[in-house]
Amino acid sequence: MFKRRKKNKPDFIETATARSTIIPITDSKQGLDFLVSFFSAIRPSAEKEDANENMQFITAELHRHPVLLTNLQHALLSQLIRTDLYAALTESGIPLARGFWEEFFGRLKHKLLPSLQSEHDFLYVVNRVFFRSTDYQWVEQISRETWISFFESIGLSLHIDDSRILQQLMPSLKTLGFQVAQLGLERNVLDYISPEDREDNPFLQQNYLVQELEKKLSRRPARSRLPENSRNTGEVLPGIDELGDPSGSDDPSVSDDLPERMAHMMGRCYACIDFIRDNHSLRGASLRQTYILVILANRLDRMTILADLLDNDHDFPGQTTGMTAEGPSLNVMLRRAKLSKRPSQHDTGKFVDFFRMLVRNENRKNSIREFASQCFGYLAYQIAEHKGSKGNKYITSTPAEYRAMLKSAMGGGAWVCGVVIIKNLITKIEMPVFWHGFAYSVNYSVGFVAIEETHTTLATKQPAFTASAVAGSLDTKKNAHQPNLYNLAITVAKVSRSQIASFAGNLIVVFPGVWALAWLYEKIVHVKLVSGAAAEKMLEDNHPWHSLSLLYACNTGAFLFLSGIIAGYVQNKIHYSHIPERLRSHPILRLSFSPERLQRIGSYIEKHAGSIIGNIALGFFLGMSTILGRELGIPFDIRHITISAGNTSLAVYGLGFGQVRLLYLATVLAGVLGIGFLNFAVSFFLAFLVAVKSRGIRLKEYPEFLGILWRYFRKNPLDFIRPRRRPSESD
């Protein structure tokens, strides 16, 4: 029944072309209803899935049916004349809250219950016509050329000499100018720009130029003329009767150098933002600062649009096209508003860009994911940068480096032996469940910190850092040219063999090391540390299908990733907050320590504090997980390859090697290797995903990489296991 009704529903084009009445420009309600129906006919449906074809068909119908064209023109004018463009020019697509969390929760609230908009706001019209949250997708799927053809067919472009539009453009530019000046004086900005810009702050100077522009424009005389196509309908179009003639000799232009000075000053503002971001790796970043820079860049983009509109010549110096760090460039989007038979294609293209940007902004204005991605992106980039710089030390290129990695991993394995024995000793102590977990956490943390401080290696700590280093080779922010995918394949091979070396080094020591310590314990105490049912359970916990060990290994991979994020964040925060410098100048510490000692303390914190905090966090993640799962009654636990390997060795010693079936033991050992693989895979994947996203890298742009990697592996499979002694000339 419903399908039959849908099929019998009158076609909009047939209905619109059959009508003989013309929509009055003064009837805004009828005009808005017409626009809603018109663009609904373009929106893709089950019958007409291609929006671009729908638009081309409708454009052809406009040429064939003058009544359809006239009604569309009148419907558009009825909305442009009666609505206020201020919010569309100054607010759409720009976060309005003072802080990140205020904006975040505001979007969450409006996602549940949208805010109320005035019918006299132009954004109300945009939201009524493009009312679906996914409309921006098909609007952007329609090619720019098709949109230009459509708007040229109806004769719509933008022309600022309409006094109604001019009266909205200048206040909008002034508002944005004041907001940019205020944000430019925030400590998160002022303290991080160059000393020269601090003395002659471009964020303040641009506001003076905006005021100068207002004074110049206030001396423009008003003019009146009729638009050309008013002859088509035999009526004067209301709302277009106060127009200035840009070619008129008595229309004084803005001072010759004012547009150039404004363009230069805005360029300096952008340069300040870039300077802060370029120095994040040295000085760190914060979420607050990142949020302010996002707002500043958005408002400067919008100011460039309005300055271009208000400039008397036809091109605002310094405007750019393409993509910005925040997304599509906004500097190419708006020009002039008028009705004419043959608008400039360049101007129409700018209007198309502005129109598409406006639809996207309104459809996505309550998107929490997009907002968080935009703001967290730069902060995540700095965290990934700090991790990536450390990750290079985990990548081996030569046989000497490979041997050094193996030796370092063996040292890390020795520390793990002690951690495993102490953990099992703690288990024998009677104490409340929470304190058991706390003791486990401290034991793990001390062991991980000891590994870090002795410059030895724990295999599972590598992926979170090497992933950032690999992603860095694809970073277009750092590479002037397209990345060399062949070199990237070689880097992947280096990461693979480095990871194998560290796993091998850990396990070579852990299996016999724990066995030897268990034997020593028995000799001293005259009882085995683990035996009987406890030893059998320890083996069963590492069995790949008799337990959830492989799932728990994924949990450990996630914790390894999180500990890397924490380490990078702390290191970034230390740089951003100038912790070493503040310690050196602390009034009490200066009385207690010599300058040389304070210098050493500051340098140590600057280099090692992030790693120490990350290791402590990992220790508590691993130590409290079992307790958390037990208390909540859910199957939640961790499996770490080196600890599982140590427990397996301890259990086999407790039961006696001859008491364990060889096939069963081989299966458990395979489970331990599976745990190690999942520890690595999950940690590497999550870290690589964050590093790639934060750098704005699109992996789909490199579809040939997997083929290159496979061909390299097929030709040189041993390169993924160990380095060559002497590379060939072709390599």
N, C-alpha and C positions, 0 to 999 in steps of 0.2 A: 504493500500500500504506500509506504513512504517513498520507495523508489519511483513509483508511478507519479506521485506528486512532484518529486524533484524533476522528473523528465518533462512534465507538463508545465513547469514553471516558465513564465514568459522570459524570453531572452532580453537582456538589458538593451543591447544594440538595436534590436528590432523595435522595442518600445520607444527608445530615445529618438530614433530616426523617423518614426511614424508620427510623433507629436508635432503639432504646428505652432504651439505657443513657445515664447521665449522667456526664459527665467529672468525676472527683473534683478538688476544688480543690488537693489535695495533689500531683496528678500534673502537674508543670510541663511535662514533655516532651510528653505527650499534648495538653495545653492549647496549647503553642506550635505543634505540628503542625496543630491545628484552626485557629488564627489564620492560619497561612500559607495554608491551603486556603481559608479564608473570604475573605480579602482578594484572593486570586488570582481568585476568582469575580467580584469587583468590577472588577479590572483590565481595561481595554479590550482587546478581542481582535478578530479579523477578523469574528466573528459578532456581537459586541456592542461596537460602537465607542464608544458614548456612556457614559462612566463615571457621569455624573449619573443617567441612566436606570437603569443597573445598580444604583446605590445605592438609588434609590427602590424598585426591585423587591425588593431584599433586605430593606429596611426593612418593606415590606408583608408579606413572608414571615415576618418575626419576629413580627408580630402574629397571623399565621394559625397558626403552629406553636410552641407553648410550649416544646417540647423543644429546638428550635433556639435560642430565646432563652436558655433556662437554660444550655445548653452554652456559648453565647458568653459569658454572664456569668461562668461558672466558669473558662473559658479565660483571660479577661482578669484575673480575680482571682488565678489561679494564677501569673501573671507579676508582677502588682503586689506580691504578698506576698513572693515569694522574691528579687526583684531589688533592686539598689542604685540609687537615683535620683540619687546624688551627682554622677556624671559628666554625667548629662542636665541637671542643674540648673546646674552650674558650668562645664562645658566645651563642650558641644555648640554649635557655631556660633561659638565664640570662639577666635581664634588663640591658641595656647599658647606658642609660641616667644618668646624674648626680643627677637629682631630680625626684620626683614623677610626677609632672605635665608635665615636659618635656617628660618623657616616655609615659605618658597618651596621650598627643596630638600627639606624634610621632606614636603611635599605631593607633590612629584615622586616621591620614594622610595616613599611609600605608594600612589601611583597605580599603580606597577608591581607592588608587593607589599603588599597591605593589612596593617595592623597587627592583631595578635591581640587579641581581646576576650574577657573572662571571661564565662562563661555566666550569672553572677550579676549582670552589669551590665545595666541596663534598655536601654541602647543596643544591646546584643547582640540583644535581642528586636526592636527597631525595625529593625535591619539584616537580621535573618532574615526578617521579615514583608515589608518593603519593600526587597527585595534588588536590584532593578534601579535603575540610576543615574537613570533617567527617571521613577521612580514618583511623585516629588513633583509632576510636571506634571499627572497625572490626579487626584492628591489635591487639588490646588489648583483643578482644573477643576470638581470637584464643589462646588456652591454652599455657602456657609456655612449657609444655612437647611436644606439637605438633611443636612449633617453634624449640625446641632443636633437635627433630627428623629431621626436615627439614634441619637445618644447618649442622647437622652431616652427612646427606645424601650427601650434596654437599661438605663436608670436609672443611667448613669455620669456623675458629676461629681466634683469634688475637694473634700475636707473635711479640714482640717488636724488635727482632734482625734484622728485615729488616731495613737497614740503612735509607731508604726513610721515614719509619714511625718514627724511632727513631729521625730523624732530625726535625720532627714536634712535637713530644711529649715534648721534653725538652724545646724548646722555649715557648710552650703553658703553661707548668708548671711554667716557670719563669715569664711569663706575669701575670698569676693568682696570683703568690706569691707577686709580686710588688703591684698589685691591692688590695690584702687583707691587706698588710702592710699600704698602703695609707688610706684605709677605717678605719683601726684600730686606726689611729691617728686623726680621725674626733672627734670634741668636743662632738658630740652626742653619741659617743662610749666611748672615753677616760674618760670622766667625770663620767661615770656611771658604770664602771667596778670596781672591788674591789681594795683597795689600793695596795695589793701585786702584782696584775697583772698590775697595773699602773706603778710600778717601774720596773718590768721585763715583758714588754709587749709581750705576745705570738704572737700577730699579726706581730710584727717585727722579733721576733726570728725565726719564721717559714721560713722567707725569707732568713736568713743566712743559714739555713739547706738546702734550695733549691739550693743555690749557691754551697754549699759543695757537694751536690749530683751531680751537673753538673761537678765539677772538677773530681770527682771519675769516672763518666761515660766517660769523655773525654779521659781516658787512656785505654778504651776498644779497642782491636784490631778488625779490620773488618775481616769478614770471608766470604767464598763463598761456597755454596753447592746447589745442585739441590733438589727441592721438590720431594717427593716420587712419586706423581701422574704424574710428567712430563713424566714418562716412558709410561703412558697410551697413550699419543698422539705422542710420538717420537719426541718431540721438546722441546727446552729450553724455558721456560716461561719468557719473558722479564719482567724486573722489580722485579724479585725475585732472583737475582743472587748475592746479597751481604747480606749473612745471617750469623749471629754469632751462634755458637753452645753453648747453655747454659750449656751443660755438659762438655765442653772442659776444660782441666786442665789449659790452659794458658789464660783463660778469667778471669781476676781479678774481684772479686766480690766487691760490695759496702761494705764499712766498716761494720763490724758485727753489731754494735749498731746503725748505722745511721737510718735504717728503724724504729727501736723502738723509737729513739729520735724524728723522724718526726711524728710518730703516737701519741706519748705523747704530742708533741707541738700542733698538730691539735686538740687533745682532749681538751687541755687547751683553745684553741680558741673557740671551741663549748661551753665549760663551761662558758666562758665570755659572750657569747650570751645568754645562759640560765640564767646566773646571772642577766643580765639586764632585761630580760623578767620576771623572778620570782619576781623582785623588782618593777615591774610596779605599783602594787597596792599601794606601799608606795611612790614611786618617780614619778609616772605618765609616760605617753608615748606621743610621737608626731608622726605625719605622716612621717616627715623627718627621725626620728630615726628608725621607723618601716621599712621604705623603705631601709635604709642602712643595717639593720640587715637581711632583706630578701636577699639582694645582697651578703652580707658576707657569709651567710649560703649556698647559691647556689654555690659560688666560692670555698668555702671550700669543699663542696661535690665533685665538679669537680676536685679539687686538689687531693683529696683522690683517685679518679679513676686513675689519671695520676701517682701518686706516686706508686700505686699498679702495674701499668704497668711497671714502670721503676725499680722497686725493683727486685733484682735477684732471691730472693726466691719466692715461688709460692703463698705467702699470705702476704698481707700487714697488719701488726698488727693493731688492733683497728678498722678495718672496720666493718660496721654494715649492717644489712639488715632490711627490713620492711618499715615503714612509718616515715617520718619526719613531722615537723610542716608545711612544705611548700608543702607536697604532697609525692609521692612515693620516697623512699630513692634512692639517686644517687650513693651511695657508693658501689653498688653491680653490676655495669653495664658493665665494660669493662675489658678485660684481654689481650689477645695476638692475633696477626694477622698473620696467615700462612695458607698454604694448607697442609693438612695431611689426611691420610686415617682414623685415629681414634683419633679425638681430644678429650680432656678431657670433660666429660659432665659438670663438674663444670665450666670450662672455657667457654664452649658454652653457659651455662646458663647465665653467666655474659654478654656475647656478646648479647644474646637475650634481656636482661634487658636494655642494652645500646641502642640497635636498636629500641626497642619500645619507650623508652624515647625520642630518637631523632625524631621519627615520630610524637609523640605527641607535642613536642616542636615546630616543624616547622608548624604543622597544627594549633596550638594555639598561635603562636608568635604574632599575631595582635589582640588577644582576649582582649577586654577592660574589659569585665565582669570578666574574670579569674584573670587578673592583679589587678583590683580594689578589688576583693574579697580577694586576697592574702595579699594586703597591708593594706586594711581597717580592716582586720580580727582582728589583734592584738589590734589596736586602739579601735575597737568596743568592744573587750573583756574587756579592761580596763574600758570603759564607763559602760558596763553591770556589771562589778564587783562593781564599786562605787554605781550603782543603787541597785544591789543585796544586798549589805551590809546594805543599808538603808531599803530595802524591808522587812527585818526580823522583824522590829518593827511593821509592819502592819499585821503580822500573829499571830493569837491568838491560844493558846493551852489550857489554863485553864479557868474556869468560871470567875475567877478574871480578867484575861486579857481581856476576852470577855466584861465584864462590863466596864472595863477601855476604851476599844475601843468605846463602845456605848456612854459613857460619853464624850469622846474626839470628836466624830462625832457630838454630840449635840452642843458642843462649836463651831465647824466649821459651823454648820447650823445657829447659831446665827449671826456669821459674814456675812453669805450669805444674811440674811434678810436685813442688812444694805446696802449691795452691790446692791440688787434689788431695794430698795427704791431710793437710790442715782442715779442709772442708769435711772430710770423713771423721776426723777427730772431734770436730765441733758437733757432729751428728750424735756422738755418744754422750754429750753433756746434756743433762736434763735441764730444760728451761722452757718458758712459754714460747708458743709458736712464733710470735712476732720477733722475739729476741733471737730465735734461731735464724730467721730470715735476715735480721740486721747483722748478725755475726757472719753469715755467709757473704753478705754484701761487702762488709769491711774486708774480709779475706780476699774476695775477688778484686776489690778496688786496690788494695795494697799490692797484690800481685801484678795487676795491669800497670800501675804507676811504676813499680820496680822495673818492669820490662821497658817502659818508656825512658826512665832515667838511666838505665844501663845501656841504652841504644841498641837493644836487642829487638827482635821482631816477633809479633804475634800474627799469624797468617790471616786471621779473620779481621784484623784491623785494617788491612790493606785496601779492600774493595771500595770502601767509602771515600778513600783519598785518590786512588788510581782512576776511578770513574770520572772524577772532576778533571783530572789531568788529561784523560782521553778526550772528554768533551771540549776542553780548552783548545785542542788542535782544530776543532771545527768552528771556533769562535770568530765570527766576522768582525766583532768589535776590536779584536787584537790583531787579526791578520788582514793585511791590505789586499791580498789576493784570495781567490777561491782556494779552499783547502786542498792539499794534495792527498787524494784518497789512497794512493799507493803507499805513501808514508804513514797514513793512518792505519792501514792494514799491518804494516810493520810494527807500529806502536801496539796494536792489539796482540800481536805475537809476543812482543816483549812483556806485556802485562801478563799474558798466559804463562810464559815460562817463569816469570818472577813469582807468580802466585803458586805454581807447582813447586818451585824451590823452597818457598816459605812453608808450605804445607809439609813437604818432605822433611825439612829441617826440624820442624816442630815434632812430627811423629817419630822420627828416628830416635829422638831423645826421650819422648814421653813414654813410649811403651817399655823400654828397658829401664828407664829412670824410675818410674813408679814401682815397677817390679822390685828393683833394688831397694828402694825405700821401704816397701812393704816387708821385704826379707829382713832388713835392718830393724824394723819395728818389732817383728816377731822375736828376733834374737835378744832384744833389750827387755821386752815386756813378757815374753814367753806365751803370747797369744796372738793369733792373726787379727789384723785390723778389721777385715771383713771376711766372713765365712758363711757356709750353710745357706739358709734361705735368703739372707740379705745379699750374698754374692750372686745367687741365681736371679734375684730380682734386678740386680744391677745389670746383668747381661741382658735380661729380658727387656729392660727399659731402652736398650739400644738396638733391639731387633727391628728390622725395617718394616715388618708387617704384623708382628705380634704386639706392637705398641704404636703410639702416635709420634714416634721419634722424628720422622721426616716432617710432619706438620709442626712439631715443636722447633725443629731446625729453622723453619721459615720465620717463626717468632723471633728467634735469635738474630736472624738476618735483619729483621726490622729494627731490633734494638741496636745492632751494630751501626745501622744507618743513622738512627736517631742520635747515638753518641757522637757520631761524626758531625752531625748538624750542630749539636750542642758545642762541640769543640770549636767549630768554625765560627759560631755565633759569639762565643766568649772571646775568641781571638779578635774578631771584628769589633766587639764592644770595648775591648782594652785599647785598641787603636783610636776608636771614636771618642772615648771619654778621657784620653790622655792619662791613663792610669800611671804609667812609669814616671811621667813628668810630675804628676801630682804627689806621688810618693817621695820623689827627690826634694820637693819643696815643702813637704809637710813640716809644720813648725816643731812638733814634738819629736818626730823621727830625726830631724836635723840635729837635735840636741843629744839624741841617744846613739846615733851612728855617725861614722865618718863619711864625708862625701863620696869616697871611693867605694865604701861598702853599700851606701845607698844606690850608687850607680850600678853596682853588681846586682842588687836586689831588683831594681827596676828593669834591668836588661833580662834577668831570669824570668820575671813575671811576663814581660813582653813576648818572650820566645816560648815559654813552657806552660803558662797558666791555662791556655785553652786546652792543650793536650791532657793536663792533669785533671781538669774538670770533666772532660769527656770520658776519661778512664774511670773516674769515680762514678759518673752517671751510669756507665756500662756495668760496673760492678753491682750497683744497686738494682739496675734493671734485671740482671741475671739472678741476683741473690733473693729478691723479693717475689719473683714470678711464681715459683713453686708454692710459696706460702699464700700468695694471692689466690691462685687456682684452688688450693685446698680449702681456704676459708670461704670462698664463694661457691664451692661445690661444682666448679666447671672444669673441663679438661684443658687446663692452660698451664704450660710449662715451657722450659727452654732446653735445647740441646746444642752444646757447643763442641766442635770437633775435637779440640785438644783435651777438654775436660772429659768428654765421652771416651776418648782414647785412653786417658788415664784411668777412668773408672773400669773400663773393660780389662785393662792390664791388672788392676787391683783385684777384680772379681775372679779372673782366671787363676791368679796366685792363691786366692783364698780357697777356691774349690780344688785346686791341683790340676795341672795341665792334662794329666791322664784321665781326669774325671769329666772332661768336656769333650763332647763329640766333635770331631774335626769339621764336619759339614756345618754343624750348628755354629761353631766358632767362626768359620769362614763367612757365614751369613751375617753374623753380628759385625764382623770387621767390614764387610761390604756396607752394612748400615751406617757404620761410623764414617766411611768415605762418602756415602750419600748425604750424611749430615753436613760434612764439610762442603760438598758441592752446593747444597741449598743455602748454607751460611753465606757462601761467596755470591751465588747467583742473586739472591734476594737483596742483599746489601748493595751489590754492584748495580743492579737494575734500578733500585730506588734512588741511589746517589746519582747515577747517570741521567735519570729522568729529570731530577731537580736541576742538575747542572745544564742540561740541554735546554730546558724550559726557561731557566733564568737568563740564558744567553740569547734567547730568541732564535735558537737553531731549529730548523724544520727538517727532520730526518727524511721526509718524503721528497725533499729536493735532491737527495743523494741516493736514488734507487739503485744505482750501479754499484754501490759500495759492497753489498753482500756478494755480488758476483766477483768483484776484485778480491775480496777476502777469501772466497772459496777457491779461486784459481791459485792464489798464493799458498793456501794451506795444502792443496793437492800437489803443488810443485815442491814445496819445502815443509813437509809436515813436522820435521824435527825442530824447526825454528820455534815452534810453539812449546817445545819441551826444554830445549837448552840452546844457548847461543853458539854460533859457529866459531871455530878457532881462528879461521882466516876467511873473511868475506871475499867472494869472487869479484872480479872487475865489474861484471854486469850489475851486481848488487850495489 
